[in-house]
Amino acid sequence: MKVAKFGGSSVASAEQLRKVANIIMDDPDRKAIVVSAPGKRSKEDTKVTDLLIALGEAYQSNQPYDNHLAQVIARFRDITSKLELSDQVLTEIKQDVEMTLTSDYSDELKMDAIKAIGEDSLAKVLSEYLKSLGVEATYLNPKDAGIIVSDEPGNAQLLDESFDHLLRLRDRNEIVVIPGFFGYSKQGRLVTFSRGGSDISGSIVAAGVQADLYENFTDVDSVYCVNPTIVENPKEITSLTYKEMRELSYAGFSVFHDEALIPAFKASIPVCIKNTNNPTGLGTIIVSKKETSENPVVGIASDTGFLSLYVSKYLMNRELGFGRKLLNILEDECISFEHTPSGIDDMSVIIRESQLPKDKEQKVIERIENELDPDMVYIERDLALVMIVGEGMNSTVGIAEKATAAFSKANVNLEMMNQGSSEVSMMFGIKSTGVDAAVKSLYKAFFE
C-alpha cells in the first residue's frame, strides 16, 4: 500500500490535476491520497492559502473581504470548469467562509478554519474528478479519517490515538482523498499544523495505515545536494537517511517541511520524493539506513536570518546554573533558540532574528546584565548558517579541514563552528553576505 501526497504546485491548475489523476490511476497500490491547497501557477501568481490568509486578516481588521473571497472562488472555478465538474465546491467554499466568520470561535481558530479551506476544497475537487474518470474514490475529511490533534491553533501536534483510527483505512477498497494541513481537536475544533503542514499530514497518514511507501510528489525530480539557485545544475541525491534529510530541511532545503518526516521516521516507512511533471523519474528515496558512499557529504544547506547572543564572564564554567539561568531568561521572554556553542568563559546562543526583534533586544540584554552580572553581553545580527550534512562524516578524517579551507578560498570569515553530537552535520556561522560564495566553494570542494 502506498500513500501519495501532492504539493501545491502539483494541484495548482486543472492541467496539473489531470497529471495527478493519471499518476493515481497508474498504480493500484496508491490507495490514500493527501493534497495541499492550489499553489502558484507562475512566479507572479498567489497561493490559494495566501489568498485565504488575506481574507481572514481583512475580516479581523474590519476591512472588506469580498475581493479576497472572489479571488479564491475564481481559482477554483478555473479548475472545476476546465475539468468539467459541477460548481458545488464553489458554493461550499462560500458557505464555509460565512459559517466560520460568524461562528463563536476565537480569532485564532477562525483563521485556522479559513486557511484550511484551500486543502479541503481541493480534496473534494480531486475526488470528484477521479469519479468522473470512472475511479472509485471518495473525499475523506480528517475528522472522519481520525486525525486527532492538540488544541493549539496554527501549531497542532498529533495525538497518538490517531494511529488506531487511521489503520482502519486499510480496510477500505476505494481510493480516499484527504486534505492535508489540518486535523481536529478532541473538542471537535479544526486546528492546523504549522505552515507547510500538508507534508506532515501525508507522513501521518502513511504511518497510520502502515504504508509500504510514502510518495511525496512535488515539482522537482529529486533533492539536490545544494540549492540550485546558488549552484547551477547541481548533483542530484538519489538516497538519503531520515537524519540527513531532517538536517537539510532545517537548514533551508525547501522540499520538505522540517517536521514532516517524523511520523514516517518513527514507523520506518521509506519516503520517495518524485516530480508530478516527471513521475517516471527515479526521485530521491529517504530511508532509515543506507550504504556508505565514497563521498561522506550528501548535501550543503544554508539559511539566513539568524543572530548570535554572546555572553562572557570570567570563570563562567565554575558558576553553577549559569547556562540554565541564561536560557530561562529567553524562555521567560518567549524566545526559542537554535544552538548554544560555548567555551570556558563564554557562551553564544544562536537565535532566529524573528524570535528576537530589535524592539525586544534591550530588555533581554538588561535582564542578562542585572541577573547574571556578565563581563560582556552583545548581540550580532545578520548571520547565516551553512551546514554540510552526511552520516559518513563521523568516520572520515579531514572533513573539517576541507570545509574550513573552502571558506578561506571564498574569503568568507567564520563567526561560529559547531558539530552536533549526532555527527550527521557540521554547522558554520557566517555573515549573510557571504552565503553564496561560501556555498559555491564548499560545493566545489566536496562535489567537484
PyMOL commands that set and color helices and strands:
alter all, ss='L'
color gray80, all
select helices_A, chain A and resi 8-11+14-26+48-60+66-82+88-101+107-115+117-132+142-145+162-171+198-208+242-250+262-266+316-318+322-332+353-355+358-372+391-395+399-409+432-447
alter helices_A, ss='H'
color red, helices_A
select strands_A, chain A and resi 2-6+30-35+137-139+175-179+182-184+190-192+213-218+223-224+236-237+239-241+271-275+284-287+299-312+346-352+376-389+416-419+425-431
alter strands_A, ss='S'
color yellow, strands_A
deselect
rebuild
show_as cartoon
